Amino acid sequence: MEEKEVRDTLASNLKRLRSRLSLTQEELAEKAGISVVFLSAVERANKWPYLDTLVRLAKALNAEVYELLTPEKTLSPDTSAVLDKYTEEVAIILAKSVESFEKTASKALKNLSKHYRV
């Protein structure tokens, strides 16, 4: 693998892993103890971090260093479509669960407040 490919892989993996954790560049930079400007440059494949910085980035992303440098396997379009649909369905189920929990908790709190009124 050429240096440009390694930089591009690192940039892509940083963005993907950061996005997976819903972290902004600012949040990741703070967790890794680096500047946002530097992180942005690494994510654009314009800068190359020292090994200790790679270790801190991996730790901040709950990943291993090799995961930052390993090319992501490309999924087939069929697999991607199935995963996208699954993700949508899980999001809907979670939203309904939260809504149900909120209703149940609200009723329970109302009953408790009626019971303990002085």
Backbone as a printed PyTorch tensor [residue, N CA C, xyz], in Angstrom:
tensor([[[  0.8590,  -1.1710,   0.0000],
         [  0.0000,   0.0000,   0.0000],
         [  0.9080,   1.2380,   0.0000]],

        [[  0.5760,   2.2090,  -0.8200],
         [  1.3330,   3.4580,  -0.9060],
         [  0.9670,   4.3870,   0.2520]],

        [[  1.8430,   5.3590,   0.5210],
         [  1.6000,   6.2910,   1.6310],
         [  0.2710,   7.0180,   1.4780]],

        [[ -0.0520,   7.4660,   0.2690],
         [ -1.3180,   8.1850,   0.0470],
         [ -2.5130,   7.2990,   0.3950]],

        [[ -2.4220,   6.0200,   0.0410],
         [ -3.5110,   5.0970,   0.3580],
         [ -3.6690,   4.9280,   1.8720]],

        [[ -2.5380,   4.8810,   2.5910],
         [ -2.5950,   4.7460,   4.0480],
         [ -3.2090,   6.0010,   4.6570]],

        [[ -2.7910,   7.1700,   4.1690],
         [ -3.3720,   8.4290,   4.6820],
         [ -4.8660,   8.4880,   4.4030]],

        [[ -5.2560,   8.1020,   3.1840],
         [ -6.6820,   8.1210,   2.8250],
         [ -7.4780,   7.1400,   3.6820]],

        [[ -6.8960,   5.9720,   3.9440],
         [ -7.5580,   4.9760,   4.7860],
         [ -7.7230,   5.5070,   6.2030]],

        [[ -6.6650,   6.0880,   6.7590],
         [ -6.7430,   6.6660,   8.0990],
         [ -7.8180,   7.7470,   8.1500]],

        [[ -7.8150,   8.6270,   7.1620],
         [ -8.7990,   9.7200,   7.1260],
         [-10.2170,   9.1620,   7.0960]],

        [[-10.4490,   8.2050,   6.2350],
         [-11.7780,   7.6090,   6.0990],
         [-12.2090,   6.9000,   7.3810]],

        [[-11.3010,   6.1340,   7.9720],
         [-11.6330,   5.4060,   9.1970],
         [-11.8850,   6.3390,  10.3710]],

        [[-11.1090,   7.4040,  10.4800],
         [-11.3410,   8.3730,  11.5580],
         [-12.7350,   8.9720,  11.4420]],

        [[-13.0910,   9.3980,  10.2450],
         [-14.4200,   9.9960,  10.0380],
         [-15.5220,   8.9910,  10.3480]],

        [[-15.3570,   7.7570,   9.8560],
         [-16.3740,   6.7240,  10.0490],
         [-16.5390,   6.3860,  11.5320]],

        [[-15.4290,   6.1580,  12.2220],
         [-15.5120,   5.7950,  13.6370],
         [-16.0160,   6.9610,  14.4870]],

        [[-15.5920,   8.1730,  14.1550],
         [-16.0580,   9.3600,  14.8820],
         [-17.5630,   9.5270,  14.6960]],

        [[-18.0090,   9.3340,  13.4650],
         [-19.4400,   9.4520,  13.1620],
         [-20.2410,   8.3760,  13.8890]],

        [[-19.6950,   7.1620,  13.9420],
         [-20.3780,   6.0580,  14.6200],
         [-20.6210,   6.3810,  16.0880]],

        [[-19.7030,   7.1320,  16.6920],
         [-19.8450,   7.5140,  18.1040],
         [-20.5540,   8.8590,  18.2710]],

        [[-20.9930,   9.4270,  17.1600],
         [-21.6580,  10.7390,  17.1570],
         [-20.7970,  11.8150,  17.8090]],

        [[-19.5060,  11.7730,  17.5170],
         [-18.5820,  12.7790,  18.0420],
         [-18.3060,  13.8360,  16.9870]],

        [[-18.2210,  15.0740,  17.4160],
         [-17.7730,  16.1330,  16.5150],
         [-16.2470,  16.0900,  16.4590]],

        [[-15.6820,  16.7890,  15.5000],
         [-14.2250,  16.8770,  15.4580],
         [-13.7020,  17.5040,  16.7430]],

        [[-14.4070,  18.5010,  17.2460],
         [-13.9820,  19.1740,  18.4720],
         [-13.9480,  18.2010,  19.6460]],

        [[-14.9870,  17.3660,  19.7580],
         [-15.0620,  16.4120,  20.8670],
         [-13.9570,  15.3580,  20.7760]],

        [[-13.7320,  14.8450,  19.5610],
         [-12.6820,  13.8420,  19.3960],
         [-11.3120,  14.4530,  19.6540]],

        [[-11.0870,  15.6570,  19.1440],
         [ -9.7960,  16.3170,  19.3540],
         [ -9.5330,  16.5040,  20.8460]],

        [[-10.5540,  16.9170,  21.5720],
         [-10.3950,  17.1150,  23.0140],
         [-10.0820,  15.7910,  23.7150]],

        [[-10.8210,  14.7290,  23.3500],
         [-10.5800,  13.4210,  23.9760],
         [ -9.1830,  12.8980,  23.6820]],

        [[ -8.6740,  13.2050,  22.4840],
         [ -7.3610,  12.6950,  22.0790],
         [ -6.2270,  13.6490,  22.4490]],

        [[ -6.5760,  14.8450,  22.9390],
         [ -5.5560,  15.8070,  23.3380],
         [ -4.8020,  16.4240,  22.1690]],

        [[ -5.5370,  16.6600,  21.0680],
         [ -4.9310,  17.3100,  19.9000],
         [ -5.7990,  18.4810,  19.4800]],

        [[ -5.2890,  19.2930,  18.5900],
         [ -6.0730,  20.4420,  18.1400],
         [ -7.0730,  20.0200,  17.0770]],

        [[ -8.1680,  20.7520,  16.9920],
         [ -9.1880,  20.5000,  15.9830],
         [ -8.6010,  20.7220,  14.5940]],

        [[ -7.7490,  21.7190,  14.4630],
         [ -7.1310,  22.0130,  13.1690],
         [ -6.3160,  20.8140,  12.6930]],

        [[ -5.5390,  20.2270,  13.6090],
         [ -4.7320,  19.0650,  13.2440],
         [ -5.6170,  17.8790,  12.8900]],

        [[ -6.6440,  17.5980,  13.7040],
         [ -7.5510,  16.4880,  13.4200],
         [ -8.2050,  16.6690,  12.0670]],

        [[ -8.6470,  17.8720,  11.7910],
         [ -9.2670,  18.1540,  10.4990],
         [ -8.3100,  17.8600,   9.3480]],

        [[ -7.0510,  18.2400,   9.5200],
         [ -6.0450,  17.9900,   8.4820],
         [ -5.8020,  16.4880,   8.3050]],

        [[ -5.8120,  15.7320,   9.3990],
         [ -5.6360,  14.2790,   9.3070],
         [ -6.8500,  13.6630,   8.6090]],

        [[ -8.0510,  14.1350,   8.9390],
         [ -9.2670,  13.6120,   8.3070],
         [ -9.3520,  13.9800,   6.8260]],

        [[ -8.6050,  14.9660,   6.4060],
         [ -8.5380,  15.3240,   4.9800],
         [ -7.3220,  14.6700,   4.3090]],

        [[ -6.5940,  13.8560,   5.0600],
         [ -5.3870,  13.1680,   4.5770],
         [ -4.2860,  14.1420,   4.1970]],

        [[ -4.2680,  15.3110,   4.8450],
         [ -3.2300,  16.3080,   4.5790],
         [ -2.0790,  16.2390,   5.5730]],

        [[ -2.3230,  15.6570,   6.7400],
         [ -1.2980,  15.5380,   7.7860],
         [ -1.2320,  14.0940,   8.2390]],

        [[ -0.0760,  13.7380,   8.7990],
         [  0.1450,  12.3970,   9.3040],
         [  0.5040,  12.4830,  10.7790]],

        [[ -0.2610,  11.8340,  11.6740],
         [  0.0210,  11.9250,  13.1090],
         [  1.1780,  11.0170,  13.5350]],

        [[  1.8330,  11.4020,  14.6110],
         [  2.8310,  10.5360,  15.2310],
         [  2.1230,   9.3270,  15.8330]],

        [[  2.8890,   8.2950,  16.1220],
         [  2.3280,   7.0580,  16.6660],
         [  1.5880,   7.2960,  17.9770]],

        [[  2.1490,   8.1180,  18.8630],
         [  1.4660,   8.3510,  20.1430],
         [  0.1140,   9.0290,  19.9250]],

        [[  0.0140,   9.8590,  18.9030],
         [ -1.2650,  10.5050,  18.5820],
         [ -2.2450,   9.4780,  18.0220]],

        [[ -1.7570,   8.5670,  17.1880],
         [ -2.6200,   7.4970,  16.6730],
         [ -3.1770,   6.6570,  17.8190]],

        [[ -2.3400,   6.3700,  18.7970],
         [ -2.7680,   5.5870,  19.9570],
         [ -3.8630,   6.3430,  20.7150]],

        [[ -3.6680,   7.6410,  20.9270],
         [ -4.6740,   8.4400,  21.6500],
         [ -5.9800,   8.5280,  20.8490]],

        [[ -5.8760,   8.6740,  19.5220],
         [ -7.0750,   8.7110,  18.6820],
         [ -7.8260,   7.3890,  18.7620]],

        [[ -7.0920,   6.2860,  18.6650],
         [ -7.7280,   4.9690,  18.7420],
         [ -8.4370,   4.8000,  20.0860]],

        [[ -7.7670,   5.1780,  21.1580],
         [ -8.3650,   5.0580,  22.4920],
         [ -9.6280,   5.9070,  22.5940]],

        [[ -9.5780,   7.1290,  22.0890],
         [-10.7360,   8.0300,  22.1440],
         [-11.9090,   7.4860,  21.3210]],

        [[-11.5970,   6.6660,  20.3120],
         [-12.6350,   6.0930,  19.4470],
         [-13.0130,   4.6690,  19.8540]],

        [[-12.4880,   4.2130,  21.0020],
         [-12.7340,   2.8340,  21.4630],
         [-12.3530,   1.8280,  20.3790]],

        [[-11.2010,   2.0560,  19.7760],
         [-10.7320,   1.2020,  18.6850],
         [ -9.2700,   0.8440,  18.9240]],

        [[ -8.7560,  -0.0200,  18.0850],
         [ -7.3420,  -0.3740,  18.1000],
         [ -6.6460,   0.3990,  16.9830]],

        [[ -5.3550,   0.6300,  17.1390],
         [ -4.6010,   1.3880,  16.1300],
         [ -4.7290,   0.7330,  14.7600]],

        [[ -4.6390,  -0.5880,  14.7100],
         [ -4.7140,  -1.2540,  13.4070],
         [ -6.0450,  -0.9820,  12.7040]],

        [[ -7.1210,  -0.7640,  13.4840],
         [ -8.4240,  -0.4630,  12.8790],
         [ -8.4130,   0.8830,  12.1660]],

        [[ -7.5740,   1.7880,  12.6430],
         [ -7.4700,   3.0930,  11.9920],
         [ -6.7370,   2.9890,  10.6610]],

        [[ -5.8910,   1.9790,  10.5230],
         [ -5.0350,   1.8700,   9.3470],
         [ -5.4690,   0.7740,   8.3780]],

        [[ -6.4750,   0.0120,   8.7390],
         [ -6.9460,  -1.0830,   7.8980],
         [ -8.0730,  -0.6080,   6.9970]],

        [[ -7.9360,  -0.8430,   5.6810],
         [ -9.0220,  -0.4320,   4.7750],
         [-10.3270,  -1.1250,   5.1360]],

        [[-11.4060,  -0.3550,   5.0840],
         [-12.7230,  -0.9110,   5.3670],
         [-13.1470,  -1.7670,   4.1890]],

        [[-13.6840,  -2.9210,   4.4950],
         [-14.1640,  -3.7860,   3.4240],
         [-15.4170,  -3.1800,   2.8230]],

        [[-15.4860,  -3.1780,   1.5370],
         [-16.6420,  -2.6280,   0.8400],
         [-17.7590,  -3.6580,   0.8330]],

        [[-18.9330,  -3.2360,   1.2150],
         [-20.0830,  -4.1270,   1.2290],
         [-20.7470,  -4.1250,  -0.1440]],

        [[-21.3390,  -5.2440,  -0.4860],
         [-22.0820,  -5.3010,  -1.7430],
         [-23.3060,  -4.4060,  -1.6170]],

        [[-23.8340,  -3.9130,  -2.7430],
         [-25.0380,  -3.0720,  -2.6790],
         [-26.1950,  -3.7600,  -1.9750]],

        [[-26.3500,  -5.0820,  -2.1960],
         [-27.4320,  -5.8130,  -1.5320],
         [-27.2650,  -5.8060,  -0.0190]],

        [[-26.0440,  -6.0220,   0.4390],
         [-25.7660,  -6.0270,   1.8780],
         [-26.0120,  -4.6450,   2.4610]],

        [[-25.5780,  -3.6100,   1.7620],
         [-25.7840,  -2.2440,   2.2360],
         [-27.2650,  -1.9210,   2.3480]],

        [[-28.0500,  -2.3390,   1.3720],
         [-29.4980,  -2.0820,   1.3960],
         [-30.1530,  -2.7770,   2.5790]],

        [[-29.7590,  -4.0210,   2.8340],
         [-30.3180,  -4.7670,   3.9640],
         [-29.9440,  -4.0850,   5.2800]],

        [[-28.6790,  -3.6750,   5.4120],
         [-28.2400,  -3.0090,   6.6370],
         [-28.9570,  -1.6770,   6.8350]],

        [[-29.1520,  -0.9340,   5.7550],
         [-29.8740,   0.3430,   5.8480],
         [-31.3090,   0.1150,   6.3280]],

        [[-31.9730,  -0.8790,   5.7640],
         [-33.3510,  -1.1900,   6.1570],
         [-33.4000,  -1.6370,   7.6190]],

        [[-32.4590,  -2.4830,   8.0130],
         [-32.3890,  -2.9570,   9.3870],
         [-32.1880,  -1.7890,  10.3430]],

        [[-31.3040,  -0.8730,   9.9830],
         [-31.0370,   0.3000,  10.8160],
         [-32.3000,   1.1330,  10.9860]],

        [[-33.0390,   1.3270,   9.9120],
         [-34.2990,   2.0850,   9.9870],
         [-35.2930,   1.3950,  10.9200]],

        [[-35.4270,   0.0870,  10.7810],
         [-36.3710,  -0.6570,  11.6060],
         [-35.9900,  -0.6090,  13.0790]],

        [[-34.7150,  -0.7330,  13.3720],
         [-34.2520,  -0.6580,  14.7620],
         [-34.5420,   0.7250,  15.3320]],

        [[-34.3160,   1.7710,  14.5500],
         [-34.5890,   3.1370,  15.0100],
         [-36.0770,   3.3130,  15.3390]],

        [[-36.9430,   2.7580,  14.5100],
         [-38.3940,   2.8560,  14.7470],
         [-38.7640,   2.1090,  16.0250]],

        [[-38.2250,   0.9150,  16.1980],
         [-38.5120,   0.1200,  17.4050],
         [-38.0380,   0.8530,  18.6560]],

        [[-36.8410,   1.4270,  18.5950],
         [-36.3170,   2.1650,  19.7500],
         [-37.1830,   3.3780,  20.0660]],

        [[-37.6140,   4.0930,  19.0420],
         [-38.4590,   5.2780,  19.2540],
         [-39.7720,   4.8760,  19.9220]],

        [[-40.3690,   3.7770,  19.4620],
         [-41.6290,   3.3090,  20.0630],
         [-41.4090,   2.8640,  21.5100]],

        [[-40.2850,   2.2320,  21.7630],
         [-39.9800,   1.7870,  23.1270],
         [-39.8250,   2.9620,  24.0750]],

        [[-39.1270,   3.9940,  23.6090],
         [-38.9370,   5.1960,  24.4300],
         [-40.2770,   5.8540,  24.6970]],

        [[-41.1140,   5.9530,  23.6760],
         [-42.4300,   6.5640,  23.8330],
         [-43.2730,   5.7790,  24.8420]],

        [[-43.2520,   4.4670,  24.7330],
         [-44.0030,   3.6170,  25.6610],
         [-43.4840,   3.7750,  27.0900]],

        [[-42.1720,   3.8000,  27.2490],
         [-41.5780,   3.9760,  28.5660],
         [-41.9760,   5.3220,  29.1680]],

        [[-41.9390,   6.3760,  28.3460],
         [-42.2860,   7.7140,  28.8490],
         [-43.7270,   7.7430,  29.3330]],

        [[-44.6430,   7.1050,  28.5930],
         [-46.0590,   7.0730,  28.9990],
         [-46.2160,   6.3080,  30.3130]],

        [[-45.5780,   5.1630,  30.4130],
         [-45.6640,   4.3540,  31.6220],
         [-45.0760,   5.0860,  32.8210]],

        [[-43.9370,   5.7080,  32.6300],
         [-43.2970,   6.4520,  33.7160],
         [-44.1580,   7.6250,  34.1480]],

        [[-44.7720,   8.2960,  33.1890],
         [-45.6310,   9.4390,  33.5110],
         [-46.8260,   8.9930,  34.3540]],

        [[-47.4610,   7.8950,  33.9660],
         [-48.6020,   7.3770,  34.7310],
         [-48.1720,   6.9870,  36.1460]],

        [[-47.0230,   6.3370,  36.2440],
         [-46.5320,   5.9010,  37.5500],
         [-46.2490,   7.1070,  38.4450]],

        [[-45.6550,   8.1440,  37.8860],
         [-45.3710,   9.3440,  38.6770],
         [-46.6550,  10.0320,  39.1280]],

        [[-47.6770,  10.0640,  38.2730],
         [-48.9620,  10.6640,  38.6500],
         [-49.5940,   9.8880,  39.8000]],

        [[-49.5470,   8.5640,  39.7090],
         [-50.1100,   7.7390,  40.7900],
         [-49.3490,   7.9380,  42.0930]],

        [[-48.0500,   8.0130,  42.0170],
         [-47.2450,   8.2320,  43.2200],
         [-47.5470,   9.6050,  43.8310]],

        [[-47.6750,  10.6020,  42.9620],
         [-47.9210,  11.9370,  43.4920],
         [-49.2960,  12.0070,  44.1670]],

        [[-50.2880,  11.2980,  43.6220],
         [-51.6210,  11.2630,  44.2510],
         [-51.5530,  10.5350,  45.6000]],

        [[-50.7850,   9.4770,  45.6350],
         [-50.6960,   8.6480,  46.8280],
         [-49.9810,   9.3690,  47.9680]],

        [[-48.9630,  10.1690,  47.6570],
         [-48.1530,  10.8060,  48.6970],
         [-48.4930,  12.2600,  48.9590]],

        [[-49.6090,  12.7420,  48.4120],
         [-50.0190,  14.1270,  48.6820],
         [-50.4600,  14.2480,  50.1390]],

        [[-50.1260,  15.3870,  50.7250],
         [-50.4550,  15.6150,  52.1310],
         [-51.7090,  16.4550,  52.2340]]])
